[in-house]
Amino acid sequence: MDVGDNTSLSRAQDSRTFSVDEDELAFDALPGVTTDRYSGVLDGAGYRVEVPENWNGMLVMYAHGYRGEGPDLTVDSPSLRPYFIANGYAWAASSYSTNYYDVRTGVEDTNNLALNFADITGQMAPSKIYIMGVSMGGHITAAAIEDETAATAVHKVSYSAAMPACGVVGGGDTEFNYLLNFTFAAQKIAGMGPSMFPNTDFDQAAIDAVLWDTLPSFSEQGVPTEQGMQLEDVVRQLSGGNRPVFELGFRGGYYNVVMGTGGRDGKVNGILARDLTDNSDYVYQFDADPAQSTEESAFNGSILRVMGNPGANPPQPDGLRWIPRVNGEFSVPVVSLHGLGDLYVPFSNEQVYRRRAEANGNGDMLVQRAIRSAPHCDFTAAELVSGFQDMIDWEQNGTKPAGDEVLDADTVAAADYGCQFTSETRAGVAACPVD
């Protein structure tokens, strides 16, 4: 079959069923606040919508993160809900009509809800619609403003600006290749393969016994062995290069979350019909020097290589690709936030996003901010509010906010990198210098 022929492809996601408990959708007003609140089900997706008394006519769509693989659909209120209500913004959030890493459904259901705002609330259509999201929701946010999405989505929405946070803004290829490379490197350094793909000889407990004297957890930092420190070096370069907070992230609990992906195929748990993941050209590095040492050359020459199918994520005749692309082709202001020590959705996503935006002439529309935090999606309210306010000021008044350089290796490696937009020193993270 030609890689461009997708008419006869089937995937596991197409046969899965999901449901939403309508009784769980209703939500109360914030203390001391009067709002109009709406909840229900729209085309299989649960939703929440809230409109303040002093509505300013603008709407913020919130895209939640990965919900796992269960059948039950749930919806969150955004963490910035108090700010939105206090400042006159209406907001809306969808559960999406599917779980798993289904970004296509996330974009379509979020857009569908935005388009139905007036019918649901009885209000006028919003004068402007913004979008923000976290983790997988960051992927949804970035994909929602792409030119390809505008051309191919069933439900089309013109967003005025976007704020992805801790998002897969490098797209599915960047994120899932990272997970493959991480687990392959761990297995290789432990002397336990990999010898095949899908990686069915993956044994995390045995690998951990080689790599760690004390295993990482969410409550205790791990203590790596000599081999574990070599994996730490590989992952540092894989995930964004030398930078503050990385070590704290690597030795924390998300190590186990990432390693939990070992052994899977490249179909993203049935979202695709063919394997996407590919390490055929990736050069594993033990340090920031691009020149290959003898040890690095031997490592790269002996690790198992996997080539993704070029037709794994083809254009679809009925809307978006199964995993919508983030090509860096957008024309609205974007303010993106990312934790430097995030091991699950690494900082390298921001670097890929920057390169793609620059390559498409859109670099001036992208502002990125590095936050000195290690857990996935660990932001203070002040950091999120600052990003959102600056995005709004940029879009409405033309005042482009400051951001961080993400591609210059020396800048990223500096001890004070990320200090400019980090509002609070986290436990275990060096305090920023005081002028």
Protein Blocks (a to p, Z undefined) as FASTA:
>chain_A
ZZklcklgccfklmpccdddfklmpccddehiacddddddeehiacdddddfklghiacd
dddddebjafbdcddddfklmmmmmnopacdddebjbecjdfklmmmmmmmmmmmmmmmn
opacdfbdcdddehjlmmmmmmmmpmklmmmmmbdcddfbdcdehiafkojmlmmmmmmm
mmmmmmmmnonajfbdcdfkbcfklmmmmmpmbdcdfkbccdddfklmmmmmmmmmmnnp
aaehklmmmmmmklmmmmmmgoiackogolambdfbdcklpccdfbfblbacfklmmmmm
mgccddddfklmgcdfkbcafbdcdehpacbdcdddddfklmklgfklmmmmmmmmmmno
pmmmpccdddddfbghiacfklmmmmmmmmmmmmmnopacddddfkbmklmmpmkgoklm
mcbdcehiacdddZZ
